Amino acid sequence: MSLDAGTRSVREAKTLSISHLPGLLRNPLRAFEAIGREADGEIARVNLGPFRPYLITHPEHLQHVLRDNVVNYRREGMMWKPLSRLTGEGSDADPSWPVKRKVFQTLLSGPSTMAIADEMTATIAEAIDDLAARVRPGRPVDAFAEMTRVVYRTIIRVLVGDRISLSGIDELGRVLVTATTSSFRSRMLMPFVPLSIPLPGDRAFNRCVEAVDDLIFPIVAKARREGAEGRDVVSMMIRARDDAGRGVDDQAVRDGVVGLFVASTDTTVSALSFLWAALDSHPEIRARLYDEIDSVVGTDAPGFDHLPKLVYTKKFLHEVLRMYSVAWITPRTVAADDVIDGIRVRAGSTVIISPFLTHRLPDVWPEPGVFDPERFAPGETRHRFAYMAFGGGPNQCAGRVFFFLEAPLILATLLSRFRPVLQNTSPVEPRVDITLKPREPVLLHLRRVER
């Protein structure tokens, strides 16, 4: 597929039927799948009445949007408008971005990654110990609730150090879960509605933003008073300066912490909730995963040194994110008219990028409905924008590095102690929020491993 418009006449994108609109309101994900099948990898306009976004799913088209002409496709509108009320402005419009970027680059460098993993290892072990103490025979646990608790405790220690209590972490987790589920569905499905017009969930969302402020701002103020000498993100952001020697204010520190927190927790929690359905349906995959963790970790505490040896675990997690595509939609706003593969894309329009649909293109992923970790075996090749679990290009999600540290460590720590058995009698289905989350509780019976 060529993107050279010079060899063909410029034409308009095909328009998909407005008949999908009622389905989007009833069952957004199922209707979205139908839209993807109708588009079949081509650039299309989705007729949703007053809102007619372009749908772009093919890897070569995505490369144009996310890398080759990335400055023309801005993170504005739709999802970004409500999200900015929680995490602050995105990098396209944030004057403090140079400082944040410097901190994030330092945080995700090799030496820092090792230190982060050591901190994660200790916190994960404590969180699984806490879970083990609460497990009662015959009583299943809610995977989403428990994974939220473990992941949030793990990441908040990296972000703010020991400046928050466990109860404070759990409270932050509660309000952020509410914030990212309360109004995003209505705001994302109706992005043309101004923020001044209330929609369902807005009031709860605003209360959650206030609660986040009440938790984070005192931490930032305390760090400034007492000296920001630690390796946590709050300390690093307070110390950091841009090229002109300017630092950032408390709002920028707060936004950086919350933004990184959301990026490094939401996908991990959802993936660690959905994966039990995949293991339950594929006993041969479950056996390989358990065997690898038993042989690599054994009776040791899982740590950074084990990660390179957890090869099948990493392949399995990649396939979980392909199949469930937690970050299911990432829209962009078109700054100036453009042409992609002979299709005119008009300024001011919204472009919808959907990892969920890209991961289901049969010519990109043969038998896309089959769960197969071997898709990610060494030597397997595909277009660099075929796998979009964390986006692509210069704005790739910073949560990717955190995911492949924390998710294998959490999985290895949990499975070295327990053999979880899924208790749900009906399929585990996703529901639409800023990321996909289980529609119903994922109930696990935790059977202790006898050593």
C-alpha positions, 0 to 999 in steps of 0.5 A, a space after each residue: 500500500 503506497 501513501 504517494 498521492 501523486 500517482 492517483 487523484 485525491 478523493 473523499 473517504 467513503 462514508 459509513 452508515 449512520 445506522 451504527 449510531 443507535 448501536 454505539 449508544 446501546 453497546 459501543 464496543 460491539 457497534 465499533 467492531 461492526 464499523 471496523 468490519 465495514 471499513 475493512 482497513 480503509 480510511 472511512 468517515 463514520 456518520 454519527 450525525 453532527 460528528 463525522 470522524 475519520 476512522 484510520 486503522 491500517 498500520 501504514 496510515 497510522 504511521 503517517 498520522 503518528 510519526 510521518 506527519 505527527 505535528 498535524 494530528 493533535 491530541 485535542 478534543 474528544 477524549 483529551 478534553 475531559 481527560 485534561 480536566 484530570 491530568 492537565 493539558 497534553 504535551 501539545 499545549 503544555 508550557 511545562 512539557 519540556 521539564 516533564 519530558 526531561 523527568 520522564 526520560 530520566 525516569 525511564 532510562 536504564 539505571 533508573 529502570 533498575 531502581 524502579 524495579 527494585 522499589 516495585 518488587 518490595 511493594 508488590 511483595 507487601 501487597 501480595 502478602 496483604 492479599 494472602 492475609 485476607 484470602 478466606 477458603 471458599 470466598 472468591 476475590 474480585 480481580 479488578 479490585 485486587 489488581 487495582 490495589 496492588 498496581 496503585 500501591 506499586 506505582 504511587 511509591 515510585 511517584 511520591 515515595 513514602 509521602 502518602 499512607 496506604 489508606 491514602 493510596 487506596 483512597 486515591 485509587 478509589 477516586 481515580 477509578 471513579 473519575 475514569 469511569 464516571 463521565 468518559 463514556 458520554 463525553 467520548 460519544 458526544 464530544 461536540 457537547 460543550 463542557 458548560 452543558 452537563 452530561 451524566 457523570 460530570 458531577 461525580 467526575 468533578 468531585 473526583 478531580 477535587 479529591 485528587 487535588 486534596 491528596 496530591 497538592 499537600 504532598 507537593 507542598 510538603 516535598 518543597 518544604 522538606 527538600 526534594 532529594 529523593 528519586 520519586 517523581 515529585 522530587 525529580 519534577 521539583 528539582 528539574 529545570 528547562 533549558 532556560 533554567 526555569 522550574 515548574 509550579 505545583 500545578 505542573 508537578 501535580 499534573 505530571 504525577 497524575 498523568 503518569 499515574 493514569 498512564 502507568 496504572 489503567 492499562 495494567 489493572 485492566 490487563 491483569 483483570 482480563 488475562 484470567 479469562 484467557 488462561 481459563 480458556 486455554 489450559 495449555 497456555 496456562 500450563 506453559 506460563 505456570 511452568 516458566 514462572 516456577 522454573 525461573 522464580 521458584 521459591 525466590 522473591 521475583 525481581 528485576 533479574 528474573 525479568 529477562 528470563 520470563 520470555 513466555 510471560 512477556 509474550 503472553 502479556 503482549 497477546 493479552 493487550 492485543 486481544 483485549 486492546 485496553 487502550 481501545 481508542 486514541 483520537 486526534 484533531 486534524 490541524 491542516 488539510 492532508 492527504 493519506 493514501 489518496 484520501 483527503 483529510 480535512 482540517 478541524 476534523 477528528 481522526 479516530 485511531 483504534 488499537 482495538 480495530 487494528 488488532 483485528 485486521 485479518 490481513 495484519 493479524 491472521 485469525 485475529 480472534 485466536 489467542 496465541 502468544 506465539 505471535 510475539 515469538 522472537 523472529 516474528 515480524 510485522 509493521 511497526 504500527 500493527 501493534 498499538 497497545 501503547 500507541 506509536 511514534 513520538 507520543 507513545 505512552 510512557 506507561 509501556 515501560 512501567 507495564 513490562 516491569 510491573 505486570 510480569 513482577 505482579 504476575 510472577 509474585 502472585 503465581 508463585 503463591 497461588 493458582 487462581 481459578 476463574 469462578 465466572 460462569 459467563 464470558 468476561 466481557 469488556 465495557 467502554 471507559 477511557 480504557 476497556 474494563 471488565 463489565 462484571 466482576 472477575 471472580 477468582 478463587 485463590 488456591 495456595 501453592 504447596 511447596 
